[in-house]
Amino acid sequence: MTVMAWVNLASASDWSRIFDFGNNTTANMFLTPQNGAGGTVRFAITTNGGGNEQQINCSSTFDHGRVASGWR
């Protein structure tokens, strides 16, 4: 699966989502531009709740007011 998005981020708050697919908080995958733990980009996927997420945590942030694409 490939997910592609054009993002023009005017502002962000902790755990806001660029995309969030799933049925509930137990089975989902999401991309947040600002995780609550470090304020950086996080992709996570789980089928067994937040404590069992497989995560990709970036060391950088999205620049506000700039368009970003190609995160896959």
MMTF fields as JSON, N, C-alpha, C and O atoms, coordinates in Angstrom:
{
  "mmtfVersion": "1.0.0",
  "mmtfProducer": "UNKNOWN",
  "numBonds": 287,
  "numAtoms": 288,
  "numGroups": 72,
  "numChains": 1,
  "numModels": 1,
  "chainsPerModel": [1],
  "groupsPerChain": [72],
  "chainIdList": ["A"],
  "bondAtomList": [4, 2, 8, 6, 12, 10, 16, 14, 20, 18, 24, 22, 28, 26, 32, 30, 36, 34, 40, 38, 44, 42, 48, 46, 52, 50, 56, 54, 60, 58, 64, 62, 68, 66, 72, 70, 76, 74, 80, 78, 84, 82, 88, 86, 92, 90, 96, 94, 100, 98, 104, 102, 108, 106, 112, 110, 116, 114, 120, 118, 124, 122, 128, 126, 132, 130, 136, 134, 140, 138, 144, 142, 148, 146, 152, 150, 156, 154, 160, 158, 164, 162, 168, 166, 172, 170, 176, 174, 180, 178, 184, 182, 188, 186, 192, 190, 196, 194, 200, 198, 204, 202, 208, 206, 212, 210, 216, 214, 220, 218, 224, 222, 228, 226, 232, 230, 236, 234, 240, 238, 244, 242, 248, 246, 252, 250, 256, 254, 260, 258, 264, 262, 268, 266, 272, 270, 276, 274, 280, 278, 284, 282],
  "bondOrderList": [1, 1, 1, 1, 1, 1, 1, 1, 1, 1, 1, 1, 1, 1, 1, 1, 1, 1, 1, 1, 1, 1, 1, 1, 1, 1, 1, 1, 1, 1, 1, 1, 1, 1, 1, 1, 1, 1, 1, 1, 1, 1, 1, 1, 1, 1, 1, 1, 1, 1, 1, 1, 1, 1, 1, 1, 1, 1, 1, 1, 1, 1, 1, 1, 1, 1, 1, 1, 1, 1, 1],
  "groupList": [{"groupName": "MET", "atomNameList": ["N", "CA", "C", "O"], "elementList": ["N", "C", "C", "O"], "formalChargeList": [0, 0, 0, 0], "bondAtomList": [1, 0, 2, 1, 3, 2], "bondOrderList": [1, 1, 2], "singleLetterCode": "M", "chemCompType": "L-PEPTIDE LINKING"}, {"groupName": "THR", "atomNameList": ["N", "CA", "C", "O"], "elementList": ["N", "C", "C", "O"], "formalChargeList": [0, 0, 0, 0], "bondAtomList": [1, 0, 2, 1, 3, 2], "bondOrderList": [1, 1, 2], "singleLetterCode": "T", "chemCompType": "L-PEPTIDE LINKING"}, {"groupName": "VAL", "atomNameList": ["N", "CA", "C", "O"], "elementList": ["N", "C", "C", "O"], "formalChargeList": [0, 0, 0, 0], "bondAtomList": [1, 0, 2, 1, 3, 2], "bondOrderList": [1, 1, 2], "singleLetterCode": "V", "chemCompType": "L-PEPTIDE LINKING"}, {"groupName": "ALA", "atomNameList": ["N", "CA", "C", "O"], "elementList": ["N", "C", "C", "O"], "formalChargeList": [0, 0, 0, 0], "bondAtomList": [1, 0, 2, 1, 3, 2], "bondOrderList": [1, 1, 2], "singleLetterCode": "A", "chemCompType": "L-PEPTIDE LINKING"}, {"groupName": "TRP", "atomNameList": ["N", "CA", "C", "O"], "elementList": ["N", "C", "C", "O"], "formalChargeList": [0, 0, 0, 0], "bondAtomList": [1, 0, 2, 1, 3, 2], "bondOrderList": [1, 1, 2], "singleLetterCode": "W", "chemCompType": "L-PEPTIDE LINKING"}, {"groupName": "ASN", "atomNameList": ["N", "CA", "C", "O"], "elementList": ["N", "C", "C", "O"], "formalChargeList": [0, 0, 0, 0], "bondAtomList": [1, 0, 2, 1, 3, 2], "bondOrderList": [1, 1, 2], "singleLetterCode": "N", "chemCompType": "L-PEPTIDE LINKING"}, {"groupName": "LEU", "atomNameList": ["N", "CA", "C", "O"], "elementList": ["N", "C", "C", "O"], "formalChargeList": [0, 0, 0, 0], "bondAtomList": [1, 0, 2, 1, 3, 2], "bondOrderList": [1, 1, 2], "singleLetterCode": "L", "chemCompType": "L-PEPTIDE LINKING"}, {"groupName": "SER", "atomNameList": ["N", "CA", "C", "O"], "elementList": ["N", "C", "C", "O"], "formalChargeList": [0, 0, 0, 0], "bondAtomList": [1, 0, 2, 1, 3, 2], "bondOrderList": [1, 1, 2], "singleLetterCode": "S", "chemCompType": "L-PEPTIDE LINKING"}, {"groupName": "ASP", "atomNameList": ["N", "CA", "C", "O"], "elementList": ["N", "C", "C", "O"], "formalChargeList": [0, 0, 0, 0], "bondAtomList": [1, 0, 2, 1, 3, 2], "bondOrderList": [1, 1, 2], "singleLetterCode": "D", "chemCompType": "L-PEPTIDE LINKING"}, {"groupName": "ARG", "atomNameList": ["N", "CA", "C", "O"], "elementList": ["N", "C", "C", "O"], "formalChargeList": [0, 0, 0, 0], "bondAtomList": [1, 0, 2, 1, 3, 2], "bondOrderList": [1, 1, 2], "singleLetterCode": "R", "chemCompType": "L-PEPTIDE LINKING"}, {"groupName": "ILE", "atomNameList": ["N", "CA", "C", "O"], "elementList": ["N", "C", "C", "O"], "formalChargeList": [0, 0, 0, 0], "bondAtomList": [1, 0, 2, 1, 3, 2], "bondOrderList": [1, 1, 2], "singleLetterCode": "I", "chemCompType": "L-PEPTIDE LINKING"}, {"groupName": "PHE", "atomNameList": ["N", "CA", "C", "O"], "elementList": ["N", "C", "C", "O"], "formalChargeList": [0, 0, 0, 0], "bondAtomList": [1, 0, 2, 1, 3, 2], "bondOrderList": [1, 1, 2], "singleLetterCode": "F", "chemCompType": "L-PEPTIDE LINKING"}, {"groupName": "GLY", "atomNameList": ["N", "CA", "C", "O"], "elementList": ["N", "C", "C", "O"], "formalChargeList": [0, 0, 0, 0], "bondAtomList": [1, 0, 2, 1, 3, 2], "bondOrderList": [1, 1, 2], "singleLetterCode": "G", "chemCompType": "PEPTIDE LINKING"}, {"groupName": "PRO", "atomNameList": ["N", "CA", "C", "O"], "elementList": ["N", "C", "C", "O"], "formalChargeList": [0, 0, 0, 0], "bondAtomList": [1, 0, 2, 1, 3, 2], "bondOrderList": [1, 1, 2], "singleLetterCode": "P", "chemCompType": "L-PEPTIDE LINKING"}, {"groupName": "GLN", "atomNameList": ["N", "CA", "C", "O"], "elementList": ["N", "C", "C", "O"], "formalChargeList": [0, 0, 0, 0], "bondAtomList": [1, 0, 2, 1, 3, 2], "bondOrderList": [1, 1, 2], "singleLetterCode": "Q", "chemCompType": "L-PEPTIDE LINKING"}, {"groupName": "GLU", "atomNameList": ["N", "CA", "C", "O"], "elementList": ["N", "C", "C", "O"], "formalChargeList": [0, 0, 0, 0], "bondAtomList": [1, 0, 2, 1, 3, 2], "bondOrderList": [1, 1, 2], "singleLetterCode": "E", "chemCompType": "L-PEPTIDE LINKING"}, {"groupName": "CYS", "atomNameList": ["N", "CA", "C", "O"], "elementList": ["N", "C", "C", "O"], "formalChargeList": [0, 0, 0, 0], "bondAtomList": [1, 0, 2, 1, 3, 2], "bondOrderList": [1, 1, 2], "singleLetterCode": "C", "chemCompType": "L-PEPTIDE LINKING"}, {"groupName": "HIS", "atomNameList": ["N", "CA", "C", "O"], "elementList": ["N", "C", "C", "O"], "formalChargeList": [0, 0, 0, 0], "bondAtomList": [1, 0, 2, 1, 3, 2], "bondOrderList": [1, 1, 2], "singleLetterCode": "H", "chemCompType": "L-PEPTIDE LINKING"}],
  "groupTypeList": [0, 1, 2, 0, 3, 4, 2, 5, 6, 3, 7, 3, 7, 8, 4, 7, 9, 10, 11, 8, 11, 12, 5, 5, 1, 1, 3, 5, 0, 11, 6, 1, 13, 14, 5, 12, 3, 12, 12, 1, 2, 9, 11, 3, 10, 1, 1, 5, 12, 12, 12, 5, 15, 14, 14, 10, 5, 16, 7, 7, 1, 11, 8, 17, 12, 9, 2, 3, 7, 12, 4, 9],
  "groupIdList": [1, 2, 3, 4, 5, 6, 7, 8, 9, 10, 11, 12, 13, 14, 15, 16, 17, 18, 19, 20, 21, 22, 23, 24, 25, 26, 27, 28, 29, 30, 31, 32, 33, 34, 35, 36, 37, 38, 39, 40, 41, 42, 43, 44, 45, 46, 47, 48, 49, 50, 51, 52, 53, 54, 55, 56, 57, 58, 59, 60, 61, 62, 63, 64, 65, 66, 67, 68, 69, 70, 71, 72],
  "secStructList": [7, 7, 7, 7, 7, 7, 3, 3, 7, 1, 7, 7, 7, 6, 6, 7, 7, 1, 3, 3, 3, 3, 1, 1, 1, 1, 1, 3, 3, 3, 3, 3, 1, 1, 7, 6, 6, 6, 1, 1, 7, 3, 3, 3, 3, 3, 1, 1, 7, 4, 4, 4, 7, 3, 3, 3, 3, 7, 1, 1, 7, 7, 7, 6, 6, 1, 3, 3, 7, 7, 7, 7],
  "xCoordList": [0.842, 0.0, 0.891, 1.881, 0.536, 1.21, 0.187, -0.883, 0.506, -0.342, 0.462, 1.588, -0.109, 0.573, -0.324, -1.535, 0.253, -0.529, 0.262, 1.482, -0.445, 0.11, -0.348, -1.544, 0.589, 0.248, 0.704, 1.871, -0.235, 0.079, -0.348, -1.495, 0.556, 0.266, 0.346, 1.43, -0.826, -0.86, -0.555, 0.104, -1.037, -0.764, -0.979, -1.598, -0.468, -0.648, -0.704, -0.11, -1.42, -1.438, -1.066, -1.096, -0.715, -0.34, -1.412, -2.596, -0.993, -1.804, -2.82, -3.691, -2.746, -3.585, -3.163, -2.039, -4.033, -3.759, -3.72, -4.513, -2.791, -2.798, -3.686, -4.474, -3.569, -4.543, -4.658, -3.738, -5.815, -6.103, -7.098, -8.282, -6.626, -7.473, -7.67, -6.723, -8.884, -9.123, -10.552, -11.377, -10.832, -12.175, -12.334, -13.433, -11.262, -11.328, -9.902, -8.974, -9.716, -8.367, -7.584, -6.409, -8.222, -7.547, -6.901, -5.831, -7.533, -7.027, -7.0, -8.046, -5.799, -5.712, -4.283, -3.343, -4.155, -2.846, -3.024, -4.052, -2.012, -2.143, -0.789, 0.262, -0.85, 0.322, 0.0, -0.954, 0.782, 0.604, 1.827, 2.958, 1.618, 2.762, 3.409, 4.509, 2.713, 3.226, 2.784, 1.694, 3.645, 3.283, 3.449, 4.246, 2.713, 2.745, 4.015, 4.301, 4.774, 5.991, 7.184, 8.003, 7.289, 8.461, 8.173, 9.07, 6.912, 6.547, 6.982, 6.931, 7.412, 7.876, 6.886, 5.89, 7.168, 6.299, 6.341, 7.405, 5.156, 5.076, 4.054, 2.944, 4.456, 3.534, 3.432, 4.44, 2.201, 2.022, 0.913, -0.025, 1.041, 0.035, -0.106, 0.884, -1.354, -1.597, -2.867, -3.796, -2.891, -4.107, -4.471, -5.387, -3.728, -3.961, -3.766, -3.199, -4.223, -4.165, -2.875, -1.857, -2.945, -1.825, -0.549, 0.543, -0.66, 0.52, 1.297, 2.418, 0.706, 1.342, 1.63, 1.775, 1.713, 1.962, 3.336, 4.31, 3.386, 4.641, 4.809, 3.944, 5.887, 6.036, 7.246, 8.264, 7.091, 8.22, 8.21, 7.294, 9.202, 9.319, 10.424, 11.557, 10.094, 11.076, 11.748, 11.181, 12.926, 13.639, 13.337, 13.837, 12.521, 12.22, 10.726, 9.923, 10.38, 8.989, 8.61, 9.478, 7.311, 6.844, 7.013, 6.741, 7.458, 7.523, 6.127, 5.473, 5.671, 4.349, 4.36, 5.301, 3.308, 3.18, 3.875, 3.839, 4.517, 5.183, 4.495, 3.974, 4.489, 3.873, 4.89, 6.014, 4.485, 5.352, 4.621, 3.4, 5.338, 4.713, 5.693, 6.877, 5.179, 6.047, 6.418, 7.344, 5.742, 6.02, 5.395, 4.172, 6.206, 5.651, 6.59, 6.292],
  "yCoordList": [-1.167, 0.0, 1.235, 1.299, 2.19, 3.48, 4.564, 4.58, 5.453, 6.611, 7.836, 8.007, 8.689, 9.906, 11.086, 11.025, 12.146, 13.319, 14.587, 14.625, 15.611, 16.953, 17.644, 17.692, 18.175, 18.776, 20.226, 20.525, 21.12, 22.524, 22.821, 23.195, 22.66, 22.71, 24.149, 24.715, 24.729, 26.092, 26.103, 27.015, 25.086, 24.95, 23.492, 22.728, 23.119, 21.755, 21.771, 22.629, 20.816, 20.612, 19.157, 18.336, 18.843, 17.467, 16.494, 16.668, 15.493, 14.369, 14.729, 13.912, 15.922, 16.186, 15.212, 14.712, 14.937, 13.899, 14.456, 15.326, 13.945, 14.16, 13.108, 13.411, 11.861, 10.823, 9.883, 9.748, 9.235, 8.31, 7.289, 7.592, 6.081, 5.01, 3.976, 3.634, 3.481, 2.419, 2.401, 3.217, 1.449, 1.291, 1.947, 2.376, 2.032, 2.544, 2.772, 2.808, 2.924, 3.142, 1.842, 1.865, 0.717, -0.579, -0.999, -1.609, -0.684, -1.095, 0.123, 0.573, 0.662, 1.863, 2.092, 1.417, 3.06, 3.582, 5.067, 5.502, 5.842, 7.289, 7.943, 7.35, 9.192, 10.048, 11.357, 12.043, 11.704, 12.972, 13.86, 13.377, 15.143, 16.027, 16.449, 17.001, 16.183, 16.638, 15.662, 15.787, 14.692, 13.756, 14.415, 15.341, 13.95, 14.544, 14.252, 14.919, 13.279, 12.893, 13.787, 14.07, 14.232, 15.011, 16.13, 16.896, 16.234, 17.294, 17.058, 17.976, 15.838, 15.539, 14.624, 14.19, 14.342, 13.525, 12.063, 11.523, 11.436, 10.006, 9.317, 9.81, 8.158, 7.23, 6.04, 5.557, 5.567, 4.396, 3.523, 4.005, 2.222, 1.25, 0.224, -0.188, -0.185, -1.178, -1.964, -1.461, -3.182, -3.993, -4.414, -5.21, -3.86, -4.28, -3.131, -3.332, -1.941, -0.805, -0.016, -0.48, 1.206, 2.134, 1.631, 1.995, 0.8, 0.27, -0.729, -1.1, -1.163, -2.147, -1.592, -2.355, -0.274, 0.348, -0.006, -0.129, -0.167, -0.171, 1.263, 1.775, 1.918, 3.348, 3.665, 2.974, 4.732, 5.378, 6.807, 7.57, 7.172, 8.508, 9.254, 8.778, 10.421, 11.236, 12.202, 12.554, 12.615, 13.588, 15.019, 15.97, 15.176, 16.512, 16.812, 15.948, 18.044, 18.485, 18.99, 19.211, 19.17, 19.816, 21.316, 21.859, 21.986, 23.444, 23.994, 23.654, 24.832, 25.439, 26.407, 27.183, 26.354, 27.243, 26.779, 27.477, 25.605, 25.052, 23.76, 23.042, 23.465, 22.248, 21.127, 21.285, 19.984, 18.809, 17.651, 17.542, 16.802, 15.641, 14.488, 14.645, 13.332, 12.186, 11.396, 10.588, 11.585, 10.784, 9.431, 9.301, 8.419, 7.081, 6.022, 4.834],
  "zCoordList": [0.0, 0.0, 0.0, 0.728, -0.804, -0.828, -0.558, -1.165, 0.336, 0.623, 0.264, 0.731, -0.561, -0.997, -0.67, -0.883, -0.16, 0.208, -0.078, 0.082, -0.5, -0.574, 0.694, 0.984, 1.446, 2.731, 2.731, 2.479, 3.015, 3.234, 4.656, 4.9, 5.582, 7.003, 7.507, 7.645, 7.778, 8.308, 9.802, 10.302, 10.511, 11.937, 12.323, 11.583, 13.478, 13.964, 15.478, 16.131, 16.019, 17.462, 17.712, 16.796, 18.956, 19.269, 18.806, 19.096, 18.1, 17.622, 16.548, 16.25, 15.95, 14.774, 13.683, 13.71, 12.734, 11.744, 10.331, 9.972, 9.534, 8.09, 7.467, 6.571, 7.935, 7.613, 8.798, 9.605, 8.881, 9.976, 9.448, 9.301, 9.161, 8.646, 9.746, 10.454, 9.892, 10.856, 11.333, 10.923, 12.211, 12.757, 14.114, 14.467, 14.88, 16.246, 16.734, 15.927, 18.041, 18.57, 18.718, 19.085, 18.438, 18.543, 17.232, 17.241, 16.103, 14.787, 13.871, 13.404, 13.61, 12.781, 12.303, 12.725, 11.414, 11.026, 10.776, 10.258, 11.15, 11.028, 10.806, 11.047, 10.334, 10.197, 10.896, 10.527, 11.895, 12.594, 12.366, 12.427, 12.106, 11.913, 13.231, 13.24, 14.355, 15.645, 16.734, 17.291, 17.027, 18.094, 19.454, 19.604, 20.43, 21.76, 22.529, 23.524, 22.096, 22.81, 22.482, 23.356, 21.229, 20.852, 19.877, 19.525, 19.432, 18.508, 17.076, 16.257, 16.758, 15.412, 14.692, 15.273, 13.442, 12.592, 13.057, 13.36, 13.105, 13.445, 12.549, 12.35, 12.01, 11.369, 12.306, 12.821, 12.527, 13.389, 12.833, 12.196, 13.089, 12.675, 13.795, 14.401, 14.066, 15.103, 14.814, 14.182, 15.277, 15.254, 16.669, 16.874, 17.667, 19.045, 20.03, 21.104, 19.686, 20.601, 20.542, 20.029, 21.088, 21.041, 21.688, 21.253, 22.719, 23.381, 22.542, 22.889, 21.44, 20.562, 19.171, 18.215, 19.053, 17.749, 17.207, 17.95, 15.895, 15.166, 14.69, 13.979, 15.059, 14.808, 13.938, 13.96, 13.179, 12.518, 13.035, 12.726, 13.807, 14.37, 13.652, 13.573, 13.128, 12.408, 13.374, 14.408, 13.039, 13.859, 13.424, 14.025, 12.382, 11.87, 11.972, 12.325, 11.658, 11.668, 10.279, 9.434, 10.048, 8.831, 8.996, 10.067, 7.948, 7.967, 7.743, 6.757, 8.643, 8.491, 7.315, 7.146, 6.506, 5.372, 4.113, 3.099, 4.152, 2.964, 2.566, 3.42, 1.303, 0.8, 0.816, 0.339, 1.373, 1.416, 0.753, 0.87, 0.073, -0.566, -0.591, -0.292, -0.952, -1.174, 0.047, -0.02, 1.165, 2.357, 2.154, 2.201, 1.928, 1.694, 2.176, 2.062]
}
